[in-house]
């Protein structure tokens, strides 16, 4: 078992840390103070538990002014599912996931942003290339990401069935190879009262590997949020496998989360 996976299992073994993950699942993007209130725990103890979770890549953090927001990062859990659970329990878990999503639609009104983090044994240049090269994205994402990747240019997430149909379109907001890419995204011709969603890919060296952070903001509704929660962990797990092994995971084609 890899060292990364050992950290995940060690972090999940503690009931307090599992409870912290539950709290972030219910209300993503909380501050340390907000989490301490729910736990009735000192800031020092909570910080230690959060540090273990962050080291295991089960949470990610984002600075917003003076505040540090904590986000659940389901990518490592998705990797556990892909490796040990998917082939044995996928049909039953799919039904349970559908039931859970329907319940969340009824009772959750806040639509928080999502922040996902994965670590890839590669270089920033190779990760950037895998995200922006149309032929490569066709291999691991099941769609071709097509653009000249200049700020202000359009981009399309096109099917690979020969129709050139784009399921998602948008604009390149920021392009700084190989470290940062910001895009808008929506269905073609879709009228969104709040405007398109916003995707940010931050690529940074992390020792000898790469830390990729994907942030999605400005959800249209709860259904779009649920699609993101299901889709992005799978997309990033597939990207990691493709870059590190040369082959995508042996599962269905990956799409941008449903919109």
Secondary structure by P-SEA (a helix, b strand, c coil): ccaaaaaaaaaaccaaaaaaaaaaaacccccaaaaaaaacccaaaaaaaaaaaaaaccbbbbbcccbbbbbbbaaaaaaaaacccccccaaaaaaaaaaaaaaaaacccbbbbbbbbbbbcccaaaaaaaaccaaaaaacccccccccccccbbbbbccccccccccbbbbbcccccccccccccccccccccccbbbbbbbbbbcccbbbbbbbbcccccaaaaaaaaacaaaaaaaaaaaaaccccccccccccccc
